[in-house]
Amino acid sequence: MTTRIVECVPNISEGKNPAIYNAIARSCEKIAGVKLLDIDPGFATNRTVITFAGTPEVIVEGAFEIIKMSKELIDMRSHQGEHPRMGATDVCPFVPVSGVTMQECAELAKKLARKVAAELGVWVYLYEEAASKPEWKNLANIRQGEYESLPARIGCDEWRPDFGDGKKLDESFGAVAIGARKFLVAYNINLNTTNKKLAQDIAYNIRETGRSKRVSYPDGDIVKGPNGKALNVPGIFTNCKSTAWVIPEYNCAQITMNLTDIDVTPVHSVFEEVVRQATERGMRVTGSEIVGLVPKQSIMEAGQFYLKKQGLTTGISEKEIINVAIKSLGLNDVSKFNPEEKIVEYKFKRKNRLVDQTLEQFADTLASDAPAPGGGSIAALCGNLAAGLGTMVTNLTHNKKEYVDAWDEMGKWGPVGQKLKDWFLEAIDQDTDSFNVVMSAMSLPKKTTEEKKIRNEALLNANKQATLVPLSVLEKTTDIIPLLEIGLAIGNTNCVSDVGVGAYCMLACAEGAAMNVRINLMGIDDESFRNDCMHRLNRALSEVRSKHKKLVETVEKSLHF
């Protein structure tokens, strides 16, 4: 079952005093189930991006604590900073991560907005997917005039907040925008100049809203339409909000942007365009910076883009692809980019996993008196080894001049193999986890009739899950077959024995997983469930056995001398 996770990213108007921004950020941890992921302060912007996550049931309370604490510790009447802002907590968006819809996040935003207005007496505007009117979907429209414009909004129907008394402004706090949105990547590109005008010129060109049309570029008169308003020239990228500033601590100008839909406008596309335009203007991009967290997808796509640009295979490990992205985008230019700290999915990695052990530690744990890991985890490990060997063949074939005709196929199958390898790696711990759930169910009390009923239901569900894990491993094993077949058919002939070993590992995975399915079914009385599992088992196992036999026969013929 997918864990329901929502991310929340409050931006507070304090980035200079660690005691203040850390206290505000950590206030969300008062709520059980909330996990603080990142605190990213900016001195020049005087702003801190806080990232935390939790289930829908707890995330609103965590956000409320941050807004409440920022009200106590920040006074906007003396605030100054490079970044646009209108409140102590300036924005507070909810972002769906897994098992949660955008609509659910919009409802969470409204729930928080009502609570903030009622209990803290603060103005709240709803934006993005929670917006109450179309023009307020865009945060820039709400934040027009920034904090300094708020007194003029008092009693003004046009600017009446969605929640809060529009006739009474808390001037020490200001106003907060609460909303729901897709994952926003806050991204800065660094230039080898301190000239803000040159950087701003590029920022205008790339952002969605673009720039005013002029008679002549860049300083000619602005062209106006029949209504007297300036005509606009749209920018290159949609879902890109961009401006420029000079950061004294970095001694450089930055083009700073929010990428609001990385499926449409990926990081690497913007980076490449800025490099091109900077070169035209006699400047050089020295690197870039991710502010806060970034989805793994964004970094992986960048790494794959640059590998393809270099004519190299993308069928390498996730870690290597991410390293290519870091180097290509210059993400270590002004601050260290640590994937474990900056990639959002990595923040949810469970600690003390079997797969994080050294080979020696894993072997010792396996050979100890601990009941897990056991045969199920080892079956998954065999699948991992089979996929790894198949992927190795693709990489030892790609870019070898004597196999030029196979490059395209190897380039296609390499990434497939990497994903298979990683899938089986995760399954090693999943099998052990499911066994531990069975053991927990067995330890439930069984003195009363009610306790026995609860225990039996828990045990049945745990045994079913413990059966489905190795069954999924068995069925996934069939995906390894074409990887090994293509390697044997057109791969590097020096790797034929590696394909053979991979075939035996594949068979061991399938046979071992099947045994674990059968032994777990022995403790399940649900006949329909048992029949379905055995049907799936027999179908997958038959396919693996048949394909394994053909693979090994072909390998053996190649090895005769």
N, C-alpha and C positions, 0 to 999 in steps of 0.2 A: 504494500500500500504506500502511495506517495505521501510523504510528509508535507503538510500544508505550511508553506513558508511565505511570509511577507517581509520585504525589506522596507525600512523607513530611513530617510536621509535628511534629517533636519540640518539647516544651515543657520548657524547663530552668528550674531554680529560681534564677535570677539575672537581675535586671533593673536593677540599680543601677550596676554597674561595666562600662562599655563595653569595657574591655580584656579582661575575662573573657568576656562574652557574645559579643563579636565573634570572639574566638579560637575559642570552641567552635563557633559557627555556621560559620565558614570552614574548620574542620577537614574537613568533608565534601568540600570541593573538592580534597582530596588524591586522590580517586578520579576517574579519567578518565571522562568521560561524565556526571558529576553536575553539575547546574546549581543553584546557590544562588539562590533566587528572592526571599526576603524575610527580614528580621530585624526583629522588632517587639517592643521591650522595654517593660516597664511598671515604673515606679519604685515606685509604691505597692504593686503586687502582687508586686514583686521576682521577676519572671517574664518570660521572653522566649520568644515564639513564633517558631520557625525554620521556614522552608518551603524545601524543595528538591525537585528532581525528577530523574528519570532512567529508564532502561530497567530492567526487572526484573533484568537481569544485574548491574547495578552499584548498585542502590538500597540493598540490604542493607549493603554495605560502607560506603556513605556514612553510613548511620544508625549503624553500629557506631562509626565514628570520632567522631561527636558524643557518643555515650554514653561512650566511652572518655575523651574530653577533659573531659567534665563531671565524671567521676569524679576526674580529676586536679586540677581547678580549683575545685570546689565542695565545701564541707563543710556538710552539712545540720545538724550539731549546733548551729550558730549561726544558722541561717536563720530569718527572719521575713518574712511578707508577707501581704497580704490574700487571696490566692487559695489554695484548698485544694491541698495538695501532699503527696507522700510520698517523693519522691526527687530526686536531683540532676538527672537527666533524669526528669521526672515521668511523662510519657506520650510514646509514640512510635507514632502510627498510620500505616498505609499506606493510601493512597486511590487507587482506580483513576481514571485520567484519560482515557486512550484506548487501545483495543486490548488491555485487560487486564480480567479478570473479578474480582469480589469474592473468589471462592474462591482465585484465584491470589494475591491480596494477603494473604489469611489464611495461606497457606502461606509467604509471605515473612516474615510476622510470627513464625511458629513457627521459621523458620530463623534469624532474628535473635535470638530469645529463647534458643535453644540456644547460640548463639555467645557472647552476653553472659554467660550463666550460667557457661559453661565457661571462658572466657578472662578474665573480669573478676570472677568470684565474686560476682555481684550477683543478688538476688532478682528474678524476673520473673513478673508476673501477665499472663495473656492476657485481653483484653477485646473487647467488641463482636463482630464476626463471627468472630474467632479464639478466642473464649471457650471454655474447657474445660467449663464448667457454666453453666446458664441464668442463675443469679443474678450471675454475673460479666460478663454482657454489658453491664450497667450499670456504668460506671466509678465512679460514686458509691459503690456497694456495696464495691468493692475498696478505695477510698480512705477508707473509714469510719474515723474516728479520726485520719486523716492520719499524718504521719511519726511523731508522738509515740506512736502505738499500736503501732508495729512491734515494739519489744522484747517486748511481751506475746504476740506471735504466735510467738515462737521455740519450736519443738517442738510447736506446736498443730496438730493434723491439720486442723481447720476452716480455718485460715489458711495452710496449707502452700502455698508458691508453686508455680506450674506448672513453673518451672525454677529451679534453685539449691538449695543446702543449707539446708533449713528449720530446721536447728539452729544455724546460724551466720549472723548478720546483720552486714553491713558498715554500721556506724552512720554513717560519714561520708557514705555514698552514700544509704542508705535502700533503696527499692525502685522499680522502674519498671514501668509498665503498657504493654505492647506489643500492638497490635491492628490490625484492618482495619475500615474504616468508610466510609460515604458521605462526601461532602464536607461538612465541618462549618463552619458560618459562626459565628464568634465575634463577637457583636454586643452593643453597649452603647447604651442610650438615656439621654440626659442630661435631668435635671430642674432647674428653677430653685429648688432647695432643697438644703440640706445635712442635712436630716432623714432619717436612714437608715430609721427606722420607717415613714414614709410610702411611701418607695420600696419597702421590703420587702413592704409590704401588697399592692402591685400585683404584685410579683414572684411572690408566692404564688398570686395569682389567675390568672396567665397560664401558669405552668409546668405540665407534664403531671402531676406528682405532687401538685399542688394544696396544700391545707392541712388541718389538723385541723378537724373539725366542732365547732362551739361552740353552746351553748344560745342565746346571743345574740351578735351580731356588733358589735364585733370582739373584745371582751375577756371574753366570758362563759366559763363553765366548759366544758372540753373534753368532748364526748360520747363515751362509751365503749360498745363492743359487749358482747355476752354473754361474750366471752373476756377482757374487761378491757382490751383494746387500744383505743386511740383510733380512732374512725371518721374516715374521710378524705373530703374533698370534692375531686374531681379538678379540675384547672385547665382553662382554656379551650383551650389548644393542646397537641396531641400533638407529640412530637419536639422539645420545648422544655424545656431545663433552665435555671432562672433563680434568681437571688438578687439582693441589692442591697448596695452599699457606697458609701462617700463617698470621693471622690478629692480630696485637698487641693490637688494641683497644678492641678486644674480648678475647684476651689471649688464642687463640685456633687455631688449624689448621682446614682449611675447604677444603672439596672436592667441587670444584666449577664447575658447568656444565651449558651448554645450551642444553635444550631438544627441538629439532626442530620439532618433531611430537609427540604430547602427545597422539594421538590415537594409536600409535604404542608403544611408551615408556612412560607410565604414571608416574607421580611423585612418587606415593606410591610404585610402583614396584622397582624403583631405591633406594628409601629410605630403603626398606626391605632388599635389597641385600647388601647395604652398612652396615646396622646394622649387618648382618650375618658376613661379612668379617671383620668388626671392632672387633667383639667379638672373632673371630679366632685369631686375633693379640693382644688380651689382652687390647683392647681399648673399649670405650663406645661412642655411638652416643648420644650427649646431646640434640640435636634438629636440626632444619634446618631453612632455610631462603629463602623467595621468594624475588628476586630483581625486582623491578618494579611491573607490574600488572600480574595477572594470570586469565585465563578464569574460569568462574564458574564451567564448566564441570570438570576441573582438580581437584578442591577442593571437589566437590560433589562425584566424583568417589573414591577419597581417603577416604572420610567419610564412604561411603557405603562399601568399602572394609574392613575397620576395624570393622564396625558393624557386617558384615557377619562373620568375623574372630572370633568375640566374641559370635556368635550364636544369635545375636539380630536382630530384625526386622529393615529393612530400610524404613519402612512405617511411618517415623516421619517427622517433618517439615524440610524444607530446612535449616532454621537457626540452628536447632539441629544437622543436618548432618554436616554442615560446622564447628560447634563447635567441633564435634568429630574429624574431620580432623585436626583442629588446634592443639588440644591436642595430637593426635596420632603422628603427624609429628613434634611436638615440635616447632611450628612456632612462639612462643613467647619467644624463648630461648635467642636470642641476640638482638631482637628488637620487638616491639609490632606489631602484625598482626591484623589490623583493616579491617574486610571484606568490610566495606563501602568504604574504601580507596584503598584496594588491589585487589578486584575482578572487572574486567573490566566492566562487565554488570551493576554492581551497580553504576558505575560512570555515567551511562546514565539514571538513575532513575529520573523521573520527580519529582520536588518538589511540595509541597502543594496538594498531592493527597488526595482524599476522604478516601482511605483506610489507610492513615497514621493518621487519626484523632482518638481520643478516641471514645468509644461508645457514651459517653455523647455528645461530640462535633458533631458527625455524626447525632445523633438524633435531636440535636438543629438545625443543618443546614437543615435537612430534613423537620422539622416542621416550618421553617421560610418562608418568602415570596419569597425566591429565587426559580426560576422555575426549577432548577436542584440542587441536584439529585431529580429524580422523580420515577415514577413507573418502568421504565426500569432498573434503578440502583438497586432498591429494588428486582426486579425479579432476577437479577444476584446475589444479596446477598442471596436470598433464595436457589439458586443453590449451592452457597458456603457452606451454612449451611447443606444442604442435603449431599453433598460430605464429609463434615467434620464429620458428624454423622456416615456415612458409614465407614469412615476411622478409627474413634474411635473404632468401633466394631472390626475391624481387629486387632487393637493394644491391645484391652482388651481380645483377644482370643489367640494371638500369645504368645508362651512361658508359657501359663498356662497348667500345667501338665495334667489336666483333658481333655484338648482339643488337645492333642499331634498329633492326626491324622489330625487336621486342620491346623497345623503350616505352612506347605508348601503353601497351598492355601492362608492363611492369609498373609504370607510373600510376595506372589506375588501381592495380591490386595491392600496391604497397600500403596506401592509407587504409584500405579495407582490412588488411592483416593487422595493422596497428590497433584498430578499433577492436578487432576480435581478441587480440592479445590482452588489451586493457579490460575487456569484458570478463574474461576468464580470471584475471587477476582479482577483480572485485568479488567474483563468485567464491574465491577461497575463504574470505571472511564471512560472506553471506551464509555459507554452509555451517560454519561454526556458530554463527549467531543464531541460526534457526535451531540448532541442537541445544543451545543454552536456554532458548525459550521453552523447549520441551522439558528440560530439567527444572525450570522455574515452575512450570505447571504441575509437575509431579510433586513438588514440595509444598503445594497448597494444602491447607488443612482439610481433613475428611472425617471429622468426628460426627457432625450432624448430617441429616438428610440434605439440607440446603447446601452445606459445604461440599458434600459429595457431588451434588448436581453441578455446582459452579466449577469444581475441579475437573469433572469429566468433560464439560463443555470446553474449558480452557485447554485441556489435554488433547481433545479431538482437533481443535483449531490449530494447536501448535504442531501436532503430528502431520496435519494436512500441509501446513506451510513447509515443514521439514521435508516433506515428500516433493513438493513443487519445486524446491530449489535444485536438487539434483536432476529432476526431470527437465528443468529448463537448461541445465548444463548439458544433458544428453542431447536435447533437441538443437542446441546451439552448436554442438559438435559438427552437425551436418554442414554448417556454413564454412567449416575449415576445408571441406573436400575440394571445392573449386579452386581455392588458393593453392593447395598442393598440386592439383592437376595442371594448372597453368604453369607452375614452376617446373614441373616435370616435362611438360610439352615443349616449352620455348625458353625455359630458363637456362642459366649458366650450367653447362654440362658438368662442371667440377663440383656442383652441389647436389648431384643425383643421390648420393648417400644421405644427405641432409633431408631430402624429401622423404626418403625411406624411414629415417628415424622419426620424422614428423608424423608419418602415417601410423607408426606403432604407438606414438604418444597419443594420437587421435583415438586409436582403438582403445587404449588403456583408459582414456577419459570416458569414452562412451560405455565401455563395459563396467567400469567402476561406478559411474553415475547410475547405471541401470541397477546394479546390486543395491545401492543405497535407496533407490526408489522402492525396490521390492521389500527390503527389510522394514522400511517405514510403513509400507502398506499393511504389514502384518498386524500393526496396532490400530488399524482403522476399520470400523464396522460399516462405514458408509459404502454400500455395494456399488452405487452409481459412480461415486468418486473413484473407487478402486478400478472399475471397468474402464473408465475414461483414461485413467493414468496408464493402465496396461496397454490399451490400444495405442496411445501416443508413444509409449516406450517401445513396443514391438516395431512400429513403423520406422522410428528414428534409428533404432539399433540395427534393423535389417539393412537400412541404407548405408550406414557406416561400415558394417561388416563387408558388404558387397564391394563398396568403393575401396576399402582398405585392401582387399584381396587383389583388385586390379592394379592399384598403385604399387604394391609390393612386388607383384609379378613383373611389372614393367621395370622397376628398379633393379630387380635381380637379373633380368636379361642384360641390362646395361653394365652390370658389374662382372659379367663373364669374360675371362681372358685365357 
